[in-house]
Structure formats: structure tokens, C-alpha cells
Amino acid sequence: MGDLACFDGTTGKVIWTYKASEIHKGTYGMWGIAESLLINGEVLYFSPGGPETMTIALNKTTGDLIWKSASLNDKPGYVSPILINYANKKIIVNVSLGHVFGVDASNGEILWQVAHGQSTDPNLRRWDLIKCTTPLYNDGMIFVTGGYDAGSMMVKIASDGKSASVAWTEYNLDNHHGGVVLVNGYIYGSNWLNNGNGNWLCLDWNTGEKKWEEPWKCKGSIISAEGMLYIYDEKNGNVGLLKANPEKFDLVSSFRLELGNSGPYWAHPVIHDRVLYLRHNNALAAYAIEAN
């Protein structure tokens, strides 16, 4: 519902609350709000979207409004924004249901906006507004993707940070909601063939060229560490360890997570201190990552 709150982490006492979406006429899609809040220093950022503003900044200690951006008259996506440093600016990069846009973190100015691509299938146009993959950033370039045949595109930010344009588009990697990773100049993730199926792919970061596509198990979520890929099939919970190899789907080993209640395996993997954490429904498992 877009209600924000700050709690004392020790006692649970409410420090402040702020009905952000209600106050700023925020709108959202049929699955509600899926944004993880972005905090930088003393400032907290949130994306109400809608006719009044796209992004607001609050004092994280008091909940007081610092600034609000202009509006793109667009609903927020099911995405968490990222903060980048570029052209001597801190820029909040976010994905709404119709745009990729950059906001100056210091004052809320919308520096640039680029419209998303649409599905190539007219029968799927009603699904174009499901955007839930966090964008990738590297050296002034932003990779954005969405499922349902919407494809992918690379956005190039101008050298002054005040405008942006599309560098390339492609329609092989239309990531549903498992995320994508960038490793040594190549993008890895899975695509959407339909809601229950998808393949694993590798794209060249600079050109969008597809390097390989592999129908291993089913689409799913992905994470990377130390030049390796960890993939988690959403249909049956198969976990694969791959070398991040642009020449082929380079599977080293695999196993199946058999814990948890029924339902899709949609939780994203987490790696911390050489431990791989996997969740399925009500079960959480931790696996030691062995050194090579």
C-alpha cells in the first residue's frame, strides 16, 4: 500500500510512519508494491509513481520529506532502484512500468527517461507492464529487461549525465523475474518462453549478441560469485553450478533442493561468506561453497 515506517530494531518501537503513496497520490500495479527501499547516508528514497511524483526523498531518522521529483505519469515497477555514481552525480536509476529513468539524488531532478520496449506478440501486449528485474549498471551503461517477449535493451547515459539513449535492443533475453548478472563483459540469465518455461542465455554486454541458449530444466533465478554462476530452477528446485563461460553452458555440478512446501521456487539465492542460502516456501537451507 506504500505506507513507510521506521522501527527501533531492538525494541520494535515505532519511530515514525509516512503514508507515502496516499500522500503523494501514488499508484501501482495489481501485485502491489515490491520495492526494497534505497537508503544513502541520511536519506531514504521511495517511488510512489502516479500523477504527482515518481520518486521522493525522506530523512531516514525523522521521516520528513526532503524533496519530490516531477511525475512521468507512470506506475512504479516491481523493481528496487539502484544508486550509481556518474558524471560527478549520484543518480537513482529506476524502472517504472513504462520507463527507465534517472533521478538526481541530491535534488530530485529527473535527468533522463527512456521508454521500454514492448512485446513483439500483440496477444501479449497486456503483459508489457510487468517489470520486475533489477537493472544492471556498468560504466555509464544500464541493461534493462522484462519478460513476456518484451526483450532487453541497453541504455547509454550521456557524458554529462543529463540525457540517455538506447544503445541496442534484442529479444532473446526477456527475463521474467529471476534476475540477471554481469560477469566479465557478459550478461547471464534466463528468458521467458511461457509462464512455466524458459531457457538460460548469455549475451555480450557491448553488443547484445546472443552467445548461447540452453534449455536446462526451467527458467529461474541466478547469482554469481568469483567467476561462477549459481542458477536455481523455478519449477523443480534444481540448482546448477556453472563456470561463467560465454562460449557454452558450462555446467560443473547440480543437485535438487527437496525441502519446503509445494509451489514454485521463486526465492532468489544469496551468497555470504562462502555460504549459499536457498529458500523454498517455508524452508531455508545453507550450503558450504568449497574452494577450487
N, C-alpha and C positions, 0 to 999 in steps of 0.2 A: 504493500500500500504506500510505500515511500515515506514511512514515519522513521525518523532517525532518533537515536538515543545514545547517551554516553553513560556507562555504569562504572562504579568503583569495582575493579577486578578482584579485590579481596573480600569486600563485604556485600557486593551486589547492589549497593545503594545507587539510586538513580541520581545522576549529577545534572543532566539536562535532557530535554526532549525537544524535537523540532519536526512538525508535520510538513516536511519539505514539499511533497507532491501536492498536498492540499493547498498550502500557502501560495505556491508558485504555479498552480493550475497544471501540474504535471500529468502526463498521460503515459500509458504503457500498453503492451500487447496482452493477449489473452492468457499468457502464462505469468503475468505479474512482473515483478522486478527481480532480476538475477545479478545485479551489480554488486561486486565487492567494493567497499568504499576505499578511496585513494587518500592517503594521508602523506603530506610532505611538510616536515617541520611542524609548525603550529597550526597548519591549515588542513582542513578536511574538504574533499570535493565530492559532489554528488550530481547526478544527471537527471533532473526532473523531466526534461523534454517538454513538448507541447507548445502552445501558442505564446508563452511568455518568456521562456528561457530554456537553453539546453543544459547549462552547467552552472552550479552555484558553488561558492566557497564559504565555509564557516570556520570560525575559530574553534579548534578542536577541544579547548578547555571549557569554553563558555557556551558554545552553540550559537553565538552571534553571527549574523550574516555579514560577510566582508564584501562580496560582490556577486553579481549575477550576470551571466553573458546574455547576448541577444538570443533570439529564437531562430531556429531553422524550420519551425512549424512541423516538427517531426517527432515521432515517438522514440524513446530510447530503445536500444537493442538489448539483448540478453547477454551483455558483454561488460567486462570490467575495463575501465580506461587504463592506459599506461602513461607514464611520465617520462619524457625524453628531454635531453639537453641538446639543443641545436641552434645555430646562429646566435649564440650568446643569450638564448632564451630557454626557460623551462616551459615546455609545451605539453599540454594534456591532449593525447590522441585518443579519440573515442569513436565508436561505431554506433550510429543510430540505425533505425530500420531502413533509412533511405540514403544515408550519407556516411562517409568517413570525414572527420573534421578535427581541426587543431585549435586549441584554445590557449591563449597566453595565460600561464598560471599566475602571473603577478597581478593581472587586472581584469581578466575575463573576456578580453577581446577575442572574437572568433577570427583567427588569422587566415584560414582557408577551409574550403569544403569541397568534396568530390563525391558525385553521385555514384551509388553502387551499380554494378551490372545487374541485369535481370535474367531470369531463366530463359533458356533457348526454347523451351517447350511451352507453348501458350496454355496448355492444360495445367501447367504447374505455376502459373503466374500468381495464383492466390497464396502460394507459399513463399514468395520472394521476400516477405518481410520477417522471416525468421533468421536473425543474425546472432549467432552465439559463440563465435570463435574469436578469441583474443587476437588482435593483430600482432604481427612480428615487426620489429624495427631493427634496422642496421644502417648506419652511415647515411642518414637523410632519406632512406627508402622505407616504405611501410607496405607490408604484404597483408592483404585482406581477402578473406574467403568466406563463402557461405554455401550451404547445401541446396538440394532441390534443383540441381543443374544451373545454379547461379554462377558457378565458376570462381575464378580468382583474378585478382588484379594487383599490380604493383604501383604504388603512388610515390612519386618523386617530389620532395619538398624543395622549393626554390632556395637558392643560397642565402637569401635574407630571411627565410622562414615565414614569409608573408603570403605565399601562394603555393599551390601544388598542382600537379598534373598527373595523368595516367601514363606510366612508362610502358606497360604491357598488360594484356589480358589473356587468359586462357581458360578452357572449360573442361579440363581433365580432373583437376583437384578442386572439387566443390565440397569442402569439409563440412560434415553435418554438425557434430558437437563434441568431437574427441580431441580437438586441438591440433596444432601443427608446431614443428620445431625447426630451427635453423642450425645446421651443423656444417662448418667449413664450406660455406657457399652454396649449400643445397638445402631445399625445404623437404621435409618428410611429414607424411600424414596419410589419412585415409579419405576416400571420396564417398559420395552418396550415389548408389545405383537405385535404391528404393529405401524405404524406412527400415527394412530388415537386412539389407545387404550393402556391401561396399568393398572396394579394393584398397590396397596400400600403394602409395605412389612416392616418387621422388621427382622434384622439379629443380631446374637450375635457377638460382636466385636472380641472376642478372638478366636472363632472357625469358624465363617461363617455360623453356623446353622440357618436355617430359623425358626423363632418363629411363624410368622403368615403371611398370604397373604390375602388381602381384595380387591374385585373388586368394590370399591366405586367410582362412577361416571366415572372418567378417570384419567390417569396419569397426573402429573403436578409438580408444584414447592412446596418447603417446607421450613419452617423456624422454629426455636424453641426459646423459652424463658421461664425461670422459671419452667422448667419441663413440659411445654405444647408444643404441635405441632400445627402449623398453615399450612394447606395444601390448595392448590389453583389449582383446576381442570382446565386443559388447554383447554378443549373442550367447556364448557358452563359457566365457571367462578364461579362454586360453591366453597365456602370457608368453610373449616371444622376446628373446634377446637377440638383437641384430647388431652387426657392425654397420656404422653409418657409411655405406658404400654406394656412391652414385652409379656404379656400373651394374649392380644387381641387388636383388632382395637377398641379403647375406645373413641367413638365419644361423645362429650359433647353437641355441638350445631353446626348449619351450616346456611348459607344464600347464596344468589347468588348475585354477582356483576352484575348489569344490565346497567352499564354506558359504554360508549366508542363505537367506530365503530366496524364493523364486523371483524372477524378474530380470530385466536387462542389467548388464554390468556397465553402468554409466559413470561410476565414480572415477575421477582421474587419479592415476598413480602419483605418489610422492616419493622423492628420494631425499634422505637426510643422513649424513654421517655414515655412508656406505650401507644404509638400510633402505630397502624398497618396501613401501607400505601400499597395500592393496585393500580396498574395501569393496564388499558386495552386500548391499542391503544392511543387515544388522550385524555383519561380521567384519572384523578388521584383522588382517594378517601382516606380519613383518618378516621379511626375508633378508638374510645377510648377503651382500654383494661381495663375491670373492674377487681377490686381486688376480690379474692375469699372470 
